[in-house]
Amino acid sequence: MNELSYRILGPLEVLRGSHVVGIRAGKLRCLLATLLVSSNRLVPVDELVERLWGQAPPPTARATLHTYVMRLRRLLAGDDSGSGVSTIRPIRTRPEGYLIEVPPEQVDLGLFNQLVAEADRQAHDPSTVLSLLTRALDLWRGPALVDIPSESLQRDVAPQLEERRLHVLERRIDAELALGRHAELVGELTGLTTEHRLRERFWQQLMLALYRSRRQAEALDAYARLRAVLVEELGLEPAAETRTLHQRILAEDPELLAVPQSSHLTVTSAVPLAWRAICQLPADLQDFVGREDLIGSVISQLVRSDDSSDAVGVPVVAITGAPGTGKTSVAVRIAHRLRQEFPDGQFFVRLTGSHDSRHGTTGRDPAEVLGELLLATGATRDEVPDDLEARAAAFRARLADRRVLLVLDDAVRAGQVVPLVPGTAGSAVLVTSRRLLPDVPGVVNLRLEPLACDEALALFRRLVRPGRGSDRDGSWDPDAARTIVAACGGLPLAVRIVAARLLTRPAAGLRLLAERLADERRRLDELRVGDLEVRASLALSYAGLSEIGRLALRRLGLIACEEVPAWVVEVVLGEDRRQDAERALEELVQANLVTETGVDATGEPRHRMHDLIGLYASELAQSDDGPGNVETTHRLVDALLQLADAAHRNVPALSFDEAPVDPVEPPRILEPNVVRRLTHDGAAWMCAEQRLLVWAIRQSVDQGWYLEASHLAERVLTTLDLQLPHARVVELFDQVAMAAKAAGDERMAWRATWQRAMQVTTRRVDDAVLDALAQAAEVFHRLADPLDEAYALAALAHFRQQQGEHDVALRHARAAFDAGRASGHRGAYATAAREYASLLAQHGRYEEAWPLFEETLAIARELGGPVDQALVLHRMARHALEQGDLGKAAQAAETSLAVLADVSDHRARAYASSMAARVASARGETDRAVILAEEALDEFTKLGDRFGEVAASASLAEAYLAANRMADVITLMERIAPAFADVGPTTHEERLRNAYERARTALKGSSA
């Protein structure tokens, strides 16, 4: 057996079979213990750091934690050598933290919880309960986590586990009392009351055991000793249950001598109290759909499922979510399912109070709620105290040792919930709230997301019942139905509203409603019927915000439905309110109007609004100050330009084939340290903010801020062209060009046009693209702009040469070379010189071209761009190959691969692999040639670079040809030729067809 088992109920032990796995380092023991007490559940990084280092972690804590995790994985896998060879990897990494996956029965705490949960299910059988709880308690080998050097674990977790053990011990003793073993228990209980002097349950059990053992005087003496301890140390009298038991012993109540046959195995079964078990739950919805995963998760928390590893105290679960997600419906369904688990009553309380236009929604006074609950449980009005604390204490006393489910609906704040939580295990609390409730001790917050599309569609269909809510001809239009539920954004409230509208106006039909909902400007107007209205539900949450929270929501409405980083809130609030940004954002998250979506690659938290909340926020923004909105939008665009400029400078391996961007001095919206933190990895920042950057470019175009649009586009789109859809990049450059042209800036318009053309060339090269490059070069020449002219002409020369127009290409290359030299820009000169050298070699002037190649390579090495070096080496390899100089060709091709080995530019590596495949074929290294060409073709296909696909396909065909795999050449050609019909004629297509013809000829010859 190679399975691992873990013990934390006592000293930490890890066993592989019967052999102990040595984990000596204190930090590793602490890390493992933290993961085990939350086994099979994610432990956030911050919690792990706090467990390991306390409140003052070192700056390198996160990196060190990662190292500890790797070290612990090796130890658990039996691989302490660092080789990484492992078959057992129970620790999983997630973006937010780590978890350990282990069956509950392989952790003593998990097995303990399983046994206790089974005892709960077998409560009708005292013998079985006793057996199960005895086995559970036997798993304890000492105080839990006793040898774990973690102050927070010892402070927060160990006491909870000890409380859990004592509670189970009390239940085991109850079972023995129910079986008539009172005499045997006296000694044990005497010791327990000495060790736990303030724990009244043990004293109650001791009094009962003594009385049933015909030792009435000693039972009364036990009460006297307990009372003396409580009065001396706490100034309190014993609890009502203890006092009642004392009175019954004094009265020699014969019922106390009888062993109870009830399934309620607690000492208080001998102390009857007035109690009224009632069910206050609203009716469950018949048309409820979905939510099974969340329902299962909530139930497992409330009833302490077998795999729960921290089942201590009263479970409190809060279901939170955006307005309209159906929190109450889910809670009611869960409560109905759990009725049998909580036989002493199921209470339902609405905590929402009145609505005040200035202060928002005010929750009900918890003292008022407690009064109602006390009366509902059977207390008389005289037994209901006056103040909040006394009522809470009385309520806890009435619920002690009972199994009650308390459903608290629509809580406004934590202060409403805390006084209502029972004090002893056995009961559970289920809360719904629009807000997160982190201030409720021990609460588990579970967010209710909108319905998935299929679930929303199922709810819609169930509500409208096809034939009544169908189109006018009685048919069910699935496309229209999907459009409708998509417009509802998965909110059950919205789905119910549109279904109700169809039922009240069936003649309207699905298609007409779908068309009306498709218009975002009127969507919220459509989502209302009778007293149901999505806008009103959202307005209730909005009204509950503070002034700064409402301002933040309105300002975020300007960029509604976009995911934004936290710093955006600072920018949109403006300089004078920036210090309130964190508070405002936290308030929006707490109110479930904004959702945290994680942390991006720059380490910045990200947030977004549900689509319908975004539309509502947009409405609020539009009703706000118009000039103020424009100012806010411009401020955010300026901040994005400030960051984009810094990120562009931090993008590694920029090629000198990319024309330098125009310098800009953006306004200082963000502090320099913030800019440095966000953009130290420029490419990562651009990828994280791609949607927001596209928004900023489009907003700038719409507002007529063409310079901002131009500066943003040229800084980010050449990096994002692998992430954004190709058509969108082309469209954005088009829009920037038109905006610059409308403003009369000819140069900026043609720079955008030239950049657009270069994007198109990754998919096809046609006359329109070549004409655009030629016109751009002419304009730059007329405007005396040799830098841009050099780049436009170099590109034109390259693509004319690819088209087979070698003489025209040579003229363009010479002109580019002259313009590059005149510009004084070494990058522009190197780009033009490389193209000119290529055309010289193409025209048989190889000896003249080679020194120019070497000069260009030297510039590339000086400027430090590996991609630039690889491009020059690619040309050198190609022309050396065409000249039959296989030694130089191989050296250049291999150097190109080596230069790009650690570069993330997949396109450049694919071109280098394609060229290296051609050289390998020529040198007879056919197996390597095939591998390199296949890698290149696969990479180009992933990138969508169709021009590169043709080049790699030609290299692969030539490799097959060299390997005498003629049939593979034919198959390759027949498979790919139709896909590249619109790319345009290229030299690579000619290579491909030559290989194809040679393969066909060879196959014909062999068949003859």
Buried (B, 14 or more C-beta within 10 A) or exposed (E): EEEBBBBBBBBBBBBBEEEEBEBEBEBBBBBBBBBBBBBBBBBEBEBBBBBBBEEEBEEEBBEBBEEBBEBBBBBBBBBEEEEEEEEBEBBBEEEEBBBBEBBBEBBBBBBBBBBBBBBBEBBEBBEBBBBBBBBBBEBBBEBBBBBBBBEBBBEEBBEBBBEBBBBBBBBBBBBBBBBEBBEEBBEBBBEBBEEBBEBBBBBBBBBBBBBBBEBBEBBBEBBEBBBEBBEEEEEEEBBBBBBBBBEBBEEEBEEBEEEBEEBBBBBBBBBEBEBEBEEBBBEEBEBBBBBEEBBEBBBBBBBBBBBBBBBBBBBBBBBBBBBBBBBBBBBBBBBBBBEEBBBBBBBBBBBBBEEEEEEBBBBBBBBEBBBEBBBBBBBEEEEBBEEBEEBBBBBBBBBBBBBBBBBBBBBBBBBBBBBBBBBBBBBBBBBBBBBBBEEBEBBBBBBBEBBEEEBBBBBBBBBBEBEEBBBEEEEBBEEBBBBBBBBBBBBBBBBBBBBBBBBEEBEBBBBBBBEBBBEBEEBBBBBBBEEBBBBEBBBBBBBBBBEBBBBBBBBBBBBBBBBBBBBBBBBBBBEEBBEBBEBBBBBBBBBBBBBBEEBBEBBBBBBBBBBBBBBBBBBBBEEBEEEEBEEBBBBBBBBBBBBBBBBBEBBBBBBBBBBBBEEBEBEEBBEEEBBEBBBBBBBBBBBBBBBBBBBBBBBBBEBEBBBBBBBBBBBBBBBBBBEBEBEBBBBBBBBBBBBBBEBEBBBBBBBBBBBBBBBBBBBBBBEEBBEBBBBBBBBBBEEEBBBBBBBBBBBBBBBBBBBEBEEBBBBBBBBBBBBBBBBEBBBBBBBBBBBBBBBBBBBEBBEEBBEBBEBBBEBBBEBEBBBBBBBBBBBBBBBBBBBEBBEBBBBBBBBBBBBBEEBEBBBBBBBBBBBBBBBBBBBEBBEBBBBBBBBBBBBBBEBBBBBBBBBBBBBBBBBBBBBEBBEBBBEBBEEBBEEBEEBBEBBBBEBBBBBBEBBBEBBEEEEE
